[in-house]
């Protein structure tokens, strides 16, 4: 693997990290937006049921963001390690 490929791999990992952080920090906004979309497509629902849907969407974004962030950090660490030990 060349140095240029490793740098491109590191850039992709930074994008993964950023998308994971965005999903984590904006999970409430994204979850509420999707639940509102669900509610408008359905035409209405019980308040308790809507609350369950909102929490489900928020938890989905938290889980997905955490997984993406974790993979990005692990792969970025590996790419950084390989770049440090890369010999031309």
MDAnalysis code that builds the backbone (N, CA, C; Angstrom):
import MDAnalysis as mda
import numpy as np

u = mda.Universe.empty(264, n_residues=88, atom_resindex=np.repeat(np.arange(88), 3), trajectory=True)
u.add_TopologyAttr("name", ["N", "CA", "C"] * 88)
u.add_TopologyAttr("resid", np.arange(1, 89))
u.add_TopologyAttr("resname", ["UNK", "UNK", "UNK", "UNK", "UNK", "UNK", "UNK", "UNK", "UNK", "UNK", "UNK", "UNK", "UNK", "UNK", "UNK", "UNK", "UNK", "UNK", "UNK", "UNK", "UNK", "UNK", "UNK", "UNK", "UNK", "UNK", "UNK", "UNK", "UNK", "UNK", "UNK", "UNK", "UNK", "UNK", "UNK", "UNK", "UNK", "UNK", "UNK", "UNK", "UNK", "UNK", "UNK", "UNK", "UNK", "UNK", "UNK", "UNK", "UNK", "UNK", "UNK", "UNK", "UNK", "UNK", "UNK", "UNK", "UNK", "UNK", "UNK", "UNK", "UNK", "UNK", "UNK", "UNK", "UNK", "UNK", "UNK", "UNK", "UNK", "UNK", "UNK", "UNK", "UNK", "UNK", "UNK", "UNK", "UNK", "UNK", "UNK", "UNK", "UNK", "UNK", "UNK", "UNK", "UNK", "UNK", "UNK", "UNK"])
u.atoms.positions = np.array([
    [0.846, -1.167, 0.000],
    [0.000, 0.000, 0.000],
    [0.897, 1.237, 0.000],
    [0.610, 2.151, -0.889],
    [1.442, 3.330, -0.988],
    [1.029, 4.381, 0.029],
    [1.901, 5.345, 0.170],
    [1.631, 6.434, 1.112],
    [0.405, 7.230, 0.700],
    [0.222, 7.407, -0.600],
    [-0.929, 8.172, -1.102],
    [-2.248, 7.442, -0.794],
    [-2.248, 6.132, -0.945],
    [-3.450, 5.357, -0.626],
    [-3.775, 5.420, 0.866],
    [-2.745, 5.388, 1.688],
    [-2.960, 5.487, 3.131],
    [-3.517, 6.854, 3.515],
    [-3.025, 7.906, 2.850],
    [-3.552, 9.242, 3.132],
    [-5.010, 9.350, 2.713],
    [-5.354, 8.784, 1.569],
    [-6.753, 8.783, 1.133],
    [-7.622, 7.979, 2.096],
    [-7.097, 6.868, 2.583],
    [-7.817, 6.054, 3.560],
    [-8.047, 6.832, 4.852],
    [-7.052, 7.613, 5.270],
    [-7.189, 8.435, 6.473],
    [-8.232, 9.525, 6.273],
    [-8.300, 10.099, 5.086],
    [-9.299, 11.133, 4.793],
    [-10.706, 10.542, 4.857],
    [-10.874, 9.348, 4.307],
    [-12.180, 8.679, 4.369],
    [-12.561, 8.411, 5.822],
    [-11.586, 8.030, 6.632],
    [-11.862, 7.773, 8.041],
    [-12.230, 9.044, 8.794],
    [-11.628, 10.159, 8.436],
    [-12.003, 11.428, 9.062],
    [-13.448, 11.765, 8.710],
    [-13.854, 11.490, 7.469],
    [-15.243, 11.713, 7.081],
    [-16.193, 10.802, 7.860],
    [-15.773, 9.565, 8.089],
    [-16.570, 8.657, 8.919],
    [-16.699, 9.187, 10.340],
    [-15.608, 9.673, 10.885],
    [-15.624, 10.210, 12.241],
    [-16.560, 11.408, 12.321],
    [-16.454, 12.309, 11.359],
    [-17.318, 13.487, 11.358],
    [-18.790, 13.119, 11.226],
    [-19.096, 12.167, 10.349],
    [-20.498, 11.779, 10.194],
    [-21.016, 11.104, 11.469],
    [-20.181, 10.323, 12.142],
    [-20.584, 9.714, 13.405],
    [-20.841, 10.747, 14.488],
    [-19.977, 11.751, 14.559],
    [-20.158, 12.812, 15.558],
    [-21.417, 13.610, 15.266],
    [-21.660, 13.910, 13.997],
    [-22.878, 14.645, 13.620],
    [-24.115, 13.843, 13.982],
    [-24.087, 12.539, 13.705],
    [-25.238, 11.705, 14.056],
    [-25.451, 11.645, 15.562],
    [-24.382, 11.647, 16.335],
    [-24.516, 11.613, 17.792],
    [-25.069, 12.926, 18.337],
    [-24.498, 14.032, 17.899],
    [-24.892, 15.317, 18.461],
    [-26.251, 15.802, 17.974],
    [-26.638, 15.406, 16.783],
    [-27.928, 15.845, 16.241],
    [-28.956, 14.724, 16.218],
    [-28.767, 13.695, 17.038],
    [-29.686, 12.560, 17.042],
    [-31.088, 12.970, 17.474],
    [-31.195, 13.908, 18.395],
    [-32.515, 14.354, 18.848],
    [-33.231, 15.078, 17.720],
    [-32.517, 15.956, 17.035],
    [-33.120, 16.701, 15.926],
    [-33.537, 15.760, 14.795],
    [-32.639, 14.843, 14.424],
    [-32.963, 13.905, 13.345],
    [-34.096, 12.964, 13.741],
    [-34.063, 12.466, 14.976],
    [-35.105, 11.557, 15.439],
    [-36.466, 12.224, 15.509],
    [-36.503, 13.460, 16.006],
    [-37.764, 14.196, 16.068],
    [-38.290, 14.507, 14.682],
    [-37.373, 14.848, 13.773],
    [-37.784, 15.155, 12.398],
    [-38.393, 13.913, 11.728],
    [-37.771, 12.767, 11.913],
    [-38.317, 11.539, 11.323],
    [-39.633, 11.135, 11.976],
    [-39.741, 11.329, 13.287],
    [-40.996, 11.010, 13.971],
    [-42.110, 11.957, 13.532],
    [-41.798, 13.231, 13.330],
    [-42.797, 14.177, 12.817],
    [-43.237, 13.788, 11.411],
    [-42.291, 13.353, 10.599],
    [-42.622, 12.892, 9.249],
    [-43.520, 11.661, 9.316],
    [-43.214, 10.745, 10.221],
    [-44.040, 9.554, 10.402],
    [-45.447, 9.938, 10.839],
    [-45.537, 10.894, 11.773],
    [-46.825, 11.321, 12.284],
    [-47.673, 11.993, 11.210],
    [-47.042, 12.821, 10.388],
    [-47.807, 13.494, 9.333],
    [-48.240, 12.517, 8.247],
    [-47.429, 11.499, 7.966],
    [-47.829, 10.516, 6.955],
    [-48.951, 9.618, 7.472],
    [-48.982, 9.421, 8.762],
    [-50.012, 8.587, 9.362],
    [-51.299, 9.363, 9.608],
    [-51.193, 10.670, 9.785],
    [-52.374, 11.489, 10.001],
    [-52.694, 11.733, 11.466],
    [-51.910, 11.191, 12.363],
    [-52.132, 11.376, 13.787],
    [-51.895, 10.087, 14.528],
    [-51.626, 10.208, 15.831],
    [-51.392, 9.028, 16.669],
    [-51.543, 9.429, 18.119],
    [-51.612, 8.435, 18.964],
    [-51.673, 8.645, 20.403],
    [-50.350, 9.261, 20.875],
    [-50.409, 10.109, 21.884],
    [-49.218, 10.798, 22.379],
    [-48.174, 9.813, 22.903],
    [-48.600, 8.811, 23.621],
    [-47.669, 7.813, 24.142],
    [-46.973, 7.047, 23.041],
    [-47.734, 6.694, 22.015],
    [-47.162, 5.964, 20.884],
    [-46.164, 6.847, 20.130],
    [-46.498, 8.126, 19.968],
    [-45.594, 9.065, 19.307],
    [-44.299, 9.191, 20.108],
    [-44.405, 9.229, 21.410],
    [-43.219, 9.329, 22.261],
    [-42.320, 8.102, 22.085],
    [-42.916, 6.934, 21.973],
    [-42.138, 5.710, 21.740],
    [-41.416, 5.775, 20.398],
    [-42.102, 6.272, 19.369],
    [-41.492, 6.395, 18.043],
    [-40.319, 7.372, 18.079],
    [-40.504, 8.515, 18.759],
    [-39.426, 9.507, 18.865],
    [-38.212, 8.896, 19.557],
    [-38.423, 8.236, 20.679],
    [-37.310, 7.619, 21.399],
    [-36.630, 6.539, 20.564],
    [-37.420, 5.798, 19.791],
    [-36.840, 4.771, 18.932],
    [-35.948, 5.359, 17.857],
    [-36.402, 6.424, 17.218],
    [-35.584, 7.072, 16.192],
    [-34.324, 7.695, 16.799],
    [-34.465, 8.332, 17.948],
    [-33.296, 8.929, 18.594],
    [-32.282, 7.850, 18.962],
    [-32.746, 6.754, 19.528],
    [-31.836, 5.659, 19.889],
    [-31.183, 5.039, 18.656],
    [-31.900, 4.984, 17.541],
    [-31.324, 4.460, 16.304],
    [-30.172, 5.341, 15.825],
    [-30.371, 6.655, 15.887],
    [-29.295, 7.560, 15.479],
    [-28.123, 7.510, 16.454],
    [-28.406, 7.348, 17.739],
    [-27.315, 7.228, 18.708],
    [-26.491, 5.966, 18.463],
    [-27.165, 4.861, 18.211],
    [-26.454, 3.601, 17.970],
    [-25.652, 3.663, 16.670],
    [-26.282, 4.139, 15.601],
    [-25.591, 4.210, 14.311],
    [-24.423, 5.189, 14.374],
    [-24.622, 6.330, 15.013],
    [-23.540, 7.300, 15.137],
    [-22.379, 6.774, 15.954],
    [-22.682, 6.060, 17.025],
    [-21.627, 5.474, 17.837],
    [-20.837, 4.415, 17.096],
    [-21.535, 3.596, 16.332],
    [-20.860, 2.551, 15.556],
    [-19.987, 3.162, 14.475],
    [-20.515, 4.138, 13.750],
    [-19.742, 4.786, 12.692],
    [-18.539, 5.520, 13.273],
    [-18.744, 6.207, 14.383],
    [-17.632, 6.903, 15.044],
    [-16.575, 5.908, 15.503],
    [-16.996, 4.802, 16.073],
    [-16.047, 3.792, 16.539],
    [-15.223, 3.201, 15.408],
    [-15.893, 2.831, 14.317],
    [-15.158, 2.298, 13.164],
    [-14.204, 3.338, 12.595],
    [-14.660, 4.566, 12.500],
    [-13.799, 5.628, 11.974],
    [-12.565, 5.828, 12.834],
    [-12.742, 5.828, 14.153],
    [-11.595, 6.018, 15.045],
    [-10.618, 4.849, 14.980],
    [-11.145, 3.640, 14.945],
    [-10.259, 2.465, 14.883],
    [-9.477, 2.449, 13.574],
    [-10.163, 2.649, 12.463],
    [-9.474, 2.611, 11.173],
    [-8.536, 3.798, 10.991],
    [-8.906, 4.965, 11.548],
    [-8.012, 6.111, 11.467],
    [-6.744, 5.859, 12.266],
    [-6.893, 5.235, 13.439],
    [-5.721, 4.915, 14.248],
    [-4.808, 3.945, 13.512],
    [-5.394, 2.950, 12.880],
    [-4.581, 1.998, 12.115],
    [-3.886, 2.664, 10.936],
    [-4.597, 3.540, 10.220],
    [-3.998, 4.235, 9.085],
    [-2.890, 5.169, 9.552],
    [-3.109, 5.855, 10.669],
    [-2.090, 6.756, 11.205],
    [-0.849, 5.976, 11.625],
    [-1.043, 4.834, 12.247],
    [0.072, 3.981, 12.649],
    [0.852, 3.506, 11.428],
    [0.127, 3.107, 10.383],
    [0.798, 2.642, 9.164],
    [1.563, 3.779, 8.490],
    [0.982, 5.001, 8.525],
    [1.684, 6.145, 7.933],
    [2.943, 6.487, 8.701],
    [2.929, 6.351, 10.020],
    [4.109, 6.640, 10.812],
    [5.226, 5.631, 10.544],
    [4.842, 4.392, 10.315],
    [5.835, 3.343, 10.083],
    [6.087, 3.075, 8.609],
    [5.542, 3.914, 7.735],
    [5.710, 3.707, 6.292],
    [7.112, 4.126, 5.875],
    [7.772, 3.265, 5.124],
    [9.129, 3.575, 4.637],
    [9.085, 3.628, 3.127],
    [9.540, 4.730, 2.590],
    [9.548, 4.896, 1.124],
    [10.597, 4.067, 0.464],
])
